[in-house]
């Protein structure tokens, strides 16, 4: 396990001014200073509430006017936050044991398991290769944050990325810098192969899961990581990404007028992301965390 950098005290920029709310996911809310990011973990009831809202929106999205449903699913808004507070009030009343027997409870349990496994794998295999943002720990300190609850007590932080890989590609496409655009696509494939050499594979290839720091790509959300080869093989055998990789990764709108770039990337992706190629990179012998038992 690659250990984080231990500091005698928190970086001054975390405590000298209020941290901005950078974004949120299912399990946590992220706040940032200029160079560092801290996270607020959501409660179990908050996560269950968001899963319920997501399921409801998924069912009614196509009935809502315009593309409102799709927009709400893609980008959490104040309306979603308010709805989460209301739903959480109901969720809190129902005993946790009851929720765990429902499909919503199954989704929550799976999310929690995959998130914990992914974080362990990232620190065990990717941190030493600088494939994830640097992590630092320090004595607990109180920091001010934008929005509710106004402050947090934190004891660790991670390196802040410049932007997501998707945002970098969007900016390059808007500027017409497609030579550099293709360079970043090559770096994405190089990143994935570097992870395979550590015996780790991500089944969630969404470009917003990757960040940019300087000239390197780092993984932001490790929830899709696995080191279990049968799981990797099953994913590759059933993956729909091979159909039109650039579209499946969300690059369709960026490359709609550049079919030749899309074709080159699709060919390269199909050449690299195959069971045979992944297995050639895969270390042998390699034991998964599941086989080794839980990480302390």
C-alpha positions in Angstrom: 0.0 0.0 0.0 1.4 3.4 -1.1 1.3 5.7 2.0 0.2 9.3 1.7 2.5 12.2 2.5 2.3 13.1 6.2 2.4 16.8 7.1 2.8 18.3 10.6 0.0 20.7 9.8 -2.6 21.4 7.0 -1.5 23.6 4.1 -2.2 27.3 4.9 -4.4 27.8 1.9 -7.0 25.3 3.4 -7.5 27.4 6.5 -6.9 31.0 5.4 -10.1 31.4 3.4 -13.4 29.8 2.6 -13.1 26.8 0.3 -15.3 26.8 -2.9 -17.8 24.0 -3.5 -16.2 22.3 -6.5 -18.8 19.5 -7.2 -20.6 16.5 -5.9 -21.1 12.8 -6.5 -23.4 10.2 -5.1 -21.2 9.6 -2.0 -19.5 12.9 -1.3 -19.3 16.6 -1.8 -16.0 18.2 -2.9 -14.5 21.6 -1.8 -11.3 23.1 -3.0 -8.6 25.7 -2.4 -6.1 26.7 -5.2 -4.1 23.4 -5.0 -6.0 21.0 -2.7 -9.3 19.3 -2.5 -11.2 18.1 0.6 -14.3 15.9 0.7 -17.4 15.7 2.8 -18.8 12.2 3.0 -22.5 11.9 2.7 -24.5 10.0 5.3 -26.1 6.7 4.4 -29.6 8.2 4.4 -28.4 11.0 2.0 -27.0 8.4 -0.4 -30.2 6.3 -0.2 -32.2 9.4 -0.9 -30.2 10.3 -4.0 -30.5 6.7 -5.3 -34.3 6.9 -4.9 -34.3 10.3 -6.8 -32.1 8.9 -9.5 -34.4 5.9 -10.0 -37.5 8.2 -10.1 -35.9 10.6 -12.6 -34.7 7.7 -14.8 -38.3 6.5 -15.1 -39.9 9.9 -15.8 -37.1 11.8 -17.6 -38.6 11.2 -21.1 -42.0 12.6 -19.9 -40.5 16.0 -18.8 -40.6 18.9 -21.2 -37.6 19.5 -23.4 -34.4 17.8 -22.1 -35.1 18.7 -18.5 -35.0 15.1 -17.2 -31.7 14.4 -18.9 -30.2 17.7 -17.6 -31.2 16.9 -14.0 -29.7 13.5 -14.3 -26.4 14.8 -15.7 -26.0 17.9 -13.5 -27.1 18.0 -9.9 -28.9 21.3 -9.2 -30.5 23.2 -6.3 -33.8 21.6 -7.1 -32.2 18.1 -6.7 -30.6 19.2 -3.4 -33.9 20.4 -2.1 -35.6 17.2 -3.2 -32.9 15.2 -1.6 -33.5 17.0 1.8 -37.3 16.2 1.5 -36.8 12.6 0.5 -34.1 12.1 3.2 -36.7 13.0 5.8 -38.8 10.1 4.7 -35.8 7.8 4.4 -34.8 8.5 8.0 -38.1 7.4 9.3 -37.8 3.9 7.7 -35.4 1.6 9.6 -32.1 1.0 7.8 -32.7 -2.8 7.9 -35.9 -2.3 5.8 -34.1 -0.3 3.2 -31.4 -2.9 2.9 -34.0 -5.5 1.8 -35.1 -3.3 -1.2 -33.6 -2.8 -4.6 -32.5 0.7 -3.5 -30.7 -0.9 -0.5 -28.9 -3.3 -2.9 -27.8 -0.4 -5.1 -26.5 1.5 -2.0 -24.6 -1.6 -0.7 -23.1 -2.2 -4.1 -22.0 1.5 -4.5 -20.4 1.4 -1.0 -18.6 -1.8 -1.7 -17.3 -0.6 -5.2 -16.3 2.8 -3.8 -14.3 1.2 -0.9 -12.7 -1.4 -3.1 -11.8 1.2 -5.7 -10.1 3.5 -3.2 -8.1 0.6 -1.8 -7.0 -0.4 -5.3 -6.0 3.2 -6.2 -3.8 3.6 -3.2 -2.4 0.0 -3.4 -1.4 0.1 -7.1 -1.9 3.5 -8.8 -0.7 6.0 -6.3 3.0 5.0 -6.6 2.8 5.5 -10.3 1.3 9.0 -10.0 -1.9 7.7 -11.8 -4.1 9.3 -9.1 -3.8 12.7 -7.4 -1.3 13.1 -4.6 -2.8 12.5 -1.1 -1.7 14.2 2.0 -2.7 13.7 5.7 -2.3 16.1 8.7 -3.7 16.7 12.2 -7.5 17.4 12.1 -8.2 21.0 11.3 -11.4 23.0 10.9 -12.0 24.6 7.5 -14.6 27.0 6.1 -16.6 25.8 3.1 -19.1 27.4 0.7 -22.7 26.4 1.3 -24.0 24.0 3.9 -22.8 23.2 6.5 -20.4 26.1 6.4 -17.4 24.3 7.9 -15.8 20.9 8.1 -13.2 19.1 10.2 -10.7 17.5 7.8 -7.5 15.5 8.2 -6.6 14.8 4.6 -6.6 16.4 1.2 -5.9 15.4 -2.4 -4.2 17.3 -5.2 -6.5 19.5 -7.2 -6.6 18.8 -10.9 -6.7 21.6 -13.5 -9.8 20.3 -15.1 -11.4 17.0 -16.2 -10.1 15.3 -19.3 -13.5 15.9 -21.0 -13.2 19.6 -20.3 -9.7 19.7 -21.6 -10.8 18.0 -24.8 -13.8 20.3 -25.1 -11.6 23.4 -24.8 -9.2 22.0 -27.4 -12.0 21.2 -29.8 -13.5 24.7 -29.4 -10.0 26.2 -30.1 -9.5 24.0 -33.2 -6.4 22.4 -31.7 -7.0 18.9 -32.9 -3.4 17.8 -33.0 -3.2 18.4 -29.2 -6.7 16.8 -28.9 -5.4 13.6 -30.4 -2.3 13.7 -28.1 -4.6 13.7 -25.1 -6.5 10.7 -26.5 -3.2 8.9 -26.9 -2.4 9.8 -23.3 -5.7 8.3 -22.2 -4.8 4.9 -23.8 -1.3 5.1 -22.3 -2.9 5.8 -18.9 -5.1 2.7 -19.1 -2.2 0.5 -20.2 -0.1 1.8 -17.3 -2.9 0.8 -14.9 -3.2 -2.6 -16.5 0.5 -3.2 -15.8 -0.3 -2.7 -12.2 -3.0 -5.3 -12.4 -5.9 -2.8 -12.2 -8.6 -2.2 -14.8 -11.4 0.5 -14.8 -14.8 -0.6 -16.0 -16.0 3.0 -16.0 -14.2 4.8 -18.8 -16.2 8.0 -18.7 -13.9 11.0 -19.5 -15.2 13.0 -16.6 -13.7 10.4 -14.3 -10.2 11.5 -15.4 -8.4 14.7 -14.5 -5.5 16.7 -15.9 -2.5 17.8 -14.0 0.2 19.3 -16.2 0.8 16.8 -19.0 -0.5 13.8 -17.1 -3.9 12.2 -16.7 -5.0 11.0 -13.3 -8.0 9.0 -12.2 -10.6 11.0 -10.1 -13.2 8.4 -9.3 -11.8 4.9 -8.5 -15.2 3.3 -8.0 -15.0 1.4 -11.3 -11.6 -0.2 -10.5 -11.2 -3.9 -10.3 -8.2 -6.2 -10.0 -10.2 -9.4 -10.5 -9.3 -10.8 -13.9 -12.5 -12.8 -14.5 -14.5 -9.6 -13.9 -12.3 -7.8 -16.4 -12.7 -10.6 -19.0 -16.5 -10.6 -18.6 -16.6 -6.8 -19.0 -14.4 -6.9 -22.2 -16.5 -9.7 -23.6 -19.8 -7.8 -23.1 -18.6 -4.2 -23.6 -20.5 -2.0 -26.1 -17.7 0.5 -26.2 -16.2 -1.3 -29.1 -19.1 -0.4 -31.4 -18.2 3.3 -31.7 -15.7 4.0 -28.9 -15.5 7.8 -29.4 -19.3 8.1 -29.2 -19.6 5.8 -26.1 -17.0 8.0 -24.4 -19.0 11.2 -25.1 -16.7 12.5 -27.9 -19.4 12.4 -30.6 -20.4 16.2 -30.3 -16.7 17.2 -30.2 -15.8 15.2 -33.3 -19.0 15.6 -35.4 -17.0 17.5 -38.1 -13.8 15.4 -37.8 -14.7 11.9 -38.9 -11.1 11.1 -39.7 -10.0 11.8 -36.1 -12.9 9.8 -34.7 -12.0 6.9 -37.0 -8.3 6.9 -36.0 -9.2 6.9 -32.3 -11.8 4.1 -32.8 -9.3 2.0 -34.6 -6.7 2.6 -31.9 -9.1 1.9 -29.1 -10.2 -1.4 -30.6 -6.6 -2.4 -31.1 -5.6 -1.7 -27.5 -8.7 -2.5 -25.4 -9.0 -6.2 -26.1 -8.7 -9.2 -23.7 -5.5 -10.3 -25.5 -3.8 -6.9 -25.1 -4.9 -6.3 -21.5 -3.7 -9.8 -20.5 -0.3 -9.1 -22.1 0.0 -6.1 -19.8 -1.4 -7.9 -16.7 1.2 -8.9 -14.1 1.6 -12.5 -13.3 1.2 -13.7 -10.6 -1.2 -11.0 -9.4 -3.6 -11.5 -6.5 -6.7 -9.4 -6.2 -7.6 -7.7 -3.0 -10.6 -10.0 -2.7 -8.3 -13.0 -2.7 -6.0 -11.4 -0.1 -8.8 -10.4 2.2 -10.0 -7.1 3.5 -7.5 -4.2 3.7 -7.0 -3.1 7.3 
